């Protein structure tokens, strides 16, 4: 898996002829470092400046596809002209697109009781954050002590299993986060497919991500002839063909894109 910056001259030559590029990013762990408290994950000034400059031009159509709720990722990025996809693409808003998955909305009510039960059951464990996100929910335990992680997982499984057993919900795992999502054939890859159809003038698509939930997006991008970039140490298996080390290197790539 080549490091993107090590092969940049070749990649740059591929980008030059493209009249328009769909440039998509995960948020946490990709545009920003991972934080124990998700509220503290904020865009660096230079990243905001670079994204704003890319969006203002005609070559790049830029977007963020996050597990966060749509309103949350919009507030965190807050750059006019960007595409924002929340809850792994179950809700998308941007220039020329306003999408919400209807079945996810219909099932959102089942999350309310589960959120309350999780908050009550996990409130005694320091460093655990239960995050309701409307269409999905997350339990973050990055700030919890290592010896408490198995307890967090057991409590989460006990409370969410009834919803999973009925086929209403599915559980996904990320970097020290557990998620309960509606059991629908939808993920970041499906969302990217929708965006490619919504922005047909983009001749190629890129996607940067760091977590397991980004793998569906990597697969779709690579299959379409685009470039998928894993942010972090090389790992297998992954559908991404390139990598960078960190959000800081993603910021460097943004600066290089501005030179094209």
C-alpha positions in Angstrom: 0.0 0.0 0.0 1.9 3.1 -1.2 2.0 6.2 0.9 0.1 8.9 -1.1 2.7 11.6 -0.6 5.5 9.2 -1.8 3.7 8.8 -5.2 2.2 12.3 -5.4 3.8 13.2 -8.8 2.0 10.2 -10.4 -1.3 11.0 -8.6 -1.0 14.6 -9.6 -0.7 13.7 -13.3 -3.9 11.7 -13.0 -5.8 14.6 -11.4 -4.6 17.3 -13.9 -6.9 16.3 -16.8 -10.0 16.0 -14.6 -12.4 18.9 -15.1 -14.1 18.2 -11.8 -13.2 15.9 -8.9 -15.5 14.7 -6.1 -13.3 14.9 -3.0 -14.8 13.3 0.1 -13.6 12.9 3.7 -14.5 11.2 6.9 -14.3 13.7 9.8 -13.1 12.2 13.1 -9.6 10.6 12.7 -9.3 12.0 9.1 -9.8 15.8 9.0 -9.3 16.0 12.8 -7.5 13.8 15.3 -9.6 11.4 17.4 -10.6 12.8 20.7 -11.9 11.2 23.9 -14.8 13.7 23.8 -16.1 14.1 20.2 -17.2 17.7 21.0 -13.5 18.6 21.3 -12.7 17.4 17.7 -12.5 20.7 15.8 -11.0 21.6 12.4 -7.6 23.2 12.5 -7.6 26.7 11.1 -5.3 25.7 8.2 -7.6 22.8 7.3 -10.6 25.1 7.3 -8.8 27.6 5.1 -7.7 24.9 2.6 -11.2 23.4 2.3 -12.7 26.8 1.9 -10.3 27.6 -0.9 -10.9 24.2 -2.7 -14.7 24.7 -2.5 -14.5 28.2 -3.9 -12.9 26.9 -7.1 -14.4 25.0 -9.9 -12.3 21.8 -10.0 -13.2 20.3 -6.6 -16.6 19.4 -5.2 -15.8 18.6 -1.5 -17.8 16.8 1.1 -17.7 15.2 4.5 -19.3 11.8 5.2 -19.4 11.2 8.9 -21.0 8.9 11.5 -22.0 12.1 13.3 -25.5 13.5 13.0 -26.0 15.8 10.0 -26.5 18.9 12.1 -23.4 18.1 14.1 -21.0 17.7 11.2 -22.5 20.8 9.5 -21.8 22.8 12.7 -18.3 21.4 13.0 -17.2 22.1 9.5 -19.4 25.1 8.7 -18.0 25.8 5.2 -20.5 27.1 2.6 -20.7 25.0 -0.6 -19.6 21.7 1.1 -21.6 18.5 0.9 -22.5 17.2 4.4 -23.5 13.5 4.9 -24.4 12.5 8.4 -25.1 9.2 10.1 -23.0 7.3 7.5 -24.9 8.9 4.6 -28.5 8.3 5.9 -28.9 12.1 5.6 -27.2 14.3 3.1 -27.4 18.0 2.4 -25.4 20.1 0.0 -25.5 22.0 -3.3 -28.3 20.4 -5.3 -29.0 17.6 -2.9 -31.3 17.2 0.2 -31.7 13.5 1.1 -32.9 11.6 4.1 -33.4 7.9 4.1 -37.2 7.5 4.7 -37.0 4.1 6.4 -34.3 5.3 8.8 -36.7 8.2 9.8 -39.5 5.7 10.4 -37.3 3.6 12.7 -35.8 6.5 14.6 -38.3 6.3 17.4 -36.9 2.9 18.5 -33.7 4.6 19.4 -35.2 6.9 22.1 -35.9 4.3 24.7 -32.5 2.6 24.0 -30.6 5.9 24.5 -32.3 6.4 27.9 -31.5 2.8 29.0 -27.8 3.2 27.9 -27.4 6.5 29.6 -28.8 5.1 32.8 -26.8 1.8 32.7 -23.5 3.4 31.7 -23.6 6.6 33.8 -21.4 5.2 36.6 -18.5 4.5 34.2 -16.2 7.5 33.8 -15.1 8.4 30.2 -18.1 6.8 28.5 -20.3 9.1 26.3 -23.7 8.0 25.0 -24.4 10.1 21.9 -28.0 10.1 20.4 -27.8 11.1 16.7 -31.4 10.9 15.6 -31.2 8.1 13.1 -28.4 6.2 14.9 -26.7 6.2 18.3 -23.1 5.8 19.5 -21.4 4.9 22.7 -17.9 6.3 22.9 -15.5 4.7 25.4 -12.1 6.2 24.4 -11.9 8.0 27.7 -12.8 4.9 29.8 -10.2 2.8 31.7 -9.1 -0.3 29.9 -10.5 -2.6 32.6 -14.0 -1.1 32.1 -14.2 -1.7 28.4 -15.6 -5.3 28.6 -18.2 -4.0 31.0 -19.2 -1.3 28.5 -19.5 -3.8 25.7 -21.5 -6.2 27.9 -24.0 -3.5 28.9 -24.3 -2.3 25.3 -25.0 -5.8 24.1 -27.6 -6.5 26.8 -29.6 -3.4 26.0 -29.4 -3.4 22.2 -29.8 -7.2 21.6 -33.6 -7.1 21.6 -33.6 -4.6 18.8 -31.0 -6.5 16.9 -32.8 -9.8 17.3 -36.0 -8.5 15.8 -34.0 -7.3 12.8 -34.7 -3.7 13.4 -31.1 -2.6 14.1 -27.5 -3.6 13.5 -24.5 -3.0 15.7 -21.2 -1.7 14.1 -17.9 -1.1 15.7 -15.3 1.6 15.2 -12.3 2.9 17.0 -13.5 2.7 20.6 -17.1 3.4 19.6 -20.1 1.1 19.4 -23.0 2.1 17.1 -26.6 1.1 16.8 -27.9 1.7 13.3 -31.1 0.9 11.5 -30.9 -2.5 9.7 -31.0 -1.1 6.2 -28.8 -1.7 3.1 -27.1 1.7 3.5 -23.6 2.7 4.3 -20.9 5.2 3.3 -20.4 3.3 0.0 -24.1 3.6 -0.9 -23.9 7.3 0.0 -20.9 7.8 -2.3 -22.8 6.1 -5.1 -25.7 8.5 -4.6 -23.3 11.5 -4.6 -21.6 10.3 -7.8 -25.0 10.2 -9.5 -25.9 13.6 -8.0 -22.7 15.2 -9.3 -22.2 13.5 -12.7 -19.7 16.2 -13.9 -17.1 14.8 -11.5 -15.0 12.4 -13.6 -13.3 10.9 -10.5 -13.9 10.5 -6.8 -11.5 10.4 -3.9 -12.3 9.3 -0.3 -10.2 9.7 2.8 -11.1 7.7 5.9 -9.6 6.0 8.9 -12.1 3.5 10.4 -13.8 0.2 9.6 -17.0 2.0 8.7 -15.1 3.7 5.9 -14.3 0.4 4.2 -17.6 0.4 2.2 -16.7 3.8 0.9 -13.2 2.7 -0.1 -14.6 -0.3 -2.1 -17.0 1.9 -4.1 -14.3 4.5 -4.8 -11.7 2.0 -5.9 -14.2 0.1 -8.1 -15.2 3.3 -9.8 -11.5 4.0 -10.7 -11.1 6.7 -8.0 -8.6 6.9 -5.2 -9.3 5.7 -1.6 -6.9 6.8 1.1 -6.6 5.1 4.5 -5.6 7.6 7.2 -3.3 5.8 9.7 -1.0 2.8 9.9 -1.2 0.3 7.0 -3.6 -2.5 7.8 -5.0 -5.6 6.2 -7.6 -6.2 5.1 -8.5 -2.8 3.6 -10.1 -1.8 0.3 -8.0 1.4 0.2 -5.0 1.4 -2.2 -3.2 4.4 -0.7 -2.5 5.7 2.8 -1.3 8.7 4.7 -0.1 8.6 8.3 -2.4 11.1 10.1 -4.9 14.0 9.8 -1.8 16.3 9.7 -0.8 14.6 6.4 -4.4 14.9 5.1 -3.9 18.7 5.7 -0.7 18.5 3.7 -2.6 16.8 0.8 -5.2 19.6 0.9 -2.4 22.1 0.4 -1.0 20.1 -2.5 -4.5 20.0 -4.1 -4.7 23.8 -4.0 -1.6 23.9 -6.3 -3.3 21.9 -9.0 
